[in-house]
Structure formats: structure tokens, C-alpha cells
Amino acid sequence: MTKIKLKKREMNDLNVFVRKGNKNARMLTRGRILLLANKGKKDVEIQDLLAVGRSTIWRVKNNYLNKGV
């Protein structure tokens, strides 16, 4: 399992982004995955909460670690 540790500014930006909800569902789901992972939720918990696949969670985390938000 990959540990995600968002910076304070990234976390604030993602919270605003998700709350506004102006983007497409895919982008909002990616933001929610990162926020939940930052809170220490396990991949299985994120799967259940957001109804996404394990590979989606892995890909979002991997993209964050390689490219940032």
C-alpha cells in the first residue's frame, strides 16, 4: 500500500475543488481518493466508499507520487 501525504496547500485546494463540484465525476473521484488516502484510509475502504476499482486507486496514487496534484 502506497502512503499518501498531502501538503497543507494541496489538501486545502483539493477540499475546495471537491466541495465546489464543478468538474466532471472522474476528476472529483480522483480528488476524493487522494483526500481519503491522506486521512489514512486503506484501499479497500476507499473502494467501498467511492465504488471504484483497486486499479483506479493505485493509478491515482501513483500519478500523485510521480506528478503531484
Summary of the structure (lengths in Angstrom):
residues: 69
radius of gyration: 11.0
end to end distance: 19.0
largest distance: 30.3
contacts: 167
relative contact order: 0.19
helix: 71%
strand: 0%
